[in-house]
Amino acid sequence: MSNKENNEVQALLKKWEEAYKKGLLSFWLLLLLHEQPAYPYALGEAVLQLSQGTVSTDEQSIYRALNRFQSMGLVKSELVKSPIGPSRRYYSMTEKGT
């Protein structure tokens, strides 16, 4: 395999891996929200734990996914006052999302 072909294969594999991870993150987030409402930080921790460390993500990726789900009508958000600090935005499934 030539160096050019090898680079093309590596680029293709990288794109596939990114799409695969994005799909897995969506799966885990929707599964967790189906079980109970949650806020983004807790979702990231739960995804890492449930996937046994195979899927880790940053908060921005979680927010992007949640915003995408919200624009599709699958989830909704609500600002909830916290007894020990600032209010938190909790996300939950809509009827359409379940």
C-alpha positions in Angstrom: 0.0 0.0 0.0 1.4 3.4 -1.0 1.9 6.2 1.5 -1.0 8.1 -0.1 -3.3 5.2 0.1 -2.4 4.6 3.7 -3.1 8.3 4.5 -6.5 8.0 2.8 -7.4 4.9 4.8 -6.3 6.5 8.0 -8.5 9.6 7.2 -11.4 7.4 6.4 -11.0 5.4 9.6 -10.8 8.7 11.6 -14.0 9.9 10.1 -15.7 6.6 10.8 -14.5 6.6 14.4 -15.9 10.1 15.0 -19.3 9.2 13.5 -19.3 6.0 15.5 -18.6 7.8 18.8 -21.2 10.5 18.1 -23.8 7.7 17.5 -22.8 6.0 20.7 -23.0 9.2 22.7 -26.5 9.9 21.3 -27.5 6.3 22.2 -26.3 6.6 25.8 -27.7 10.1 26.4 -31.2 9.1 25.1 -31.1 5.9 27.1 -30.2 7.8 30.3 -32.8 10.5 29.7 -35.4 7.9 29.1 -34.8 6.6 32.6 -34.9 10.0 34.4 -34.2 13.7 33.9 -30.6 14.8 34.3 -28.3 17.7 33.9 -25.4 17.6 31.5 -22.5 17.1 33.9 -24.3 14.1 35.5 -25.0 12.7 32.0 -21.3 12.8 31.1 -20.4 10.9 34.3 -23.1 8.4 33.7 -22.1 7.8 30.1 -18.5 7.1 31.1 -19.7 4.7 33.9 -22.3 2.8 31.9 -20.1 2.5 28.8 -17.4 1.0 31.1 -15.1 3.8 30.0 -15.4 3.2 26.3 -17.3 6.5 25.7 -16.0 9.7 27.2 -17.0 13.1 26.2 -16.7 16.8 27.1 -19.6 19.0 28.2 -19.7 20.8 24.9 -20.4 17.6 23.0 -23.2 16.8 25.5 -24.7 20.3 25.1 -24.6 20.0 21.3 -26.3 16.7 21.4 -29.0 17.9 23.8 -29.6 21.0 21.8 -29.9 18.8 18.7 -32.4 16.5 20.5 -34.3 19.5 21.8 -34.6 21.0 18.3 -36.0 17.7 17.1 -38.6 17.7 19.9 -37.1 14.6 21.6 -36.1 16.3 24.8 -37.1 19.4 26.8 -35.2 21.3 29.4 -36.2 23.0 32.6 -34.3 25.3 35.0 -34.5 23.9 38.5 -33.4 25.8 41.6 -30.7 24.1 43.7 -30.7 24.3 47.5 -26.8 24.4 47.4 -25.8 26.7 44.5 -27.0 28.1 41.2 -30.0 26.7 39.4 -29.3 23.7 37.1 -30.9 23.0 33.7 -32.3 19.5 33.7 -33.2 17.7 30.5 -35.9 15.1 30.1 -37.6 13.1 27.3 -40.7 14.5 25.7 -43.6 12.3 24.7 -42.3 12.3 21.2 -38.9 11.2 22.4 -40.2 8.2 24.3 
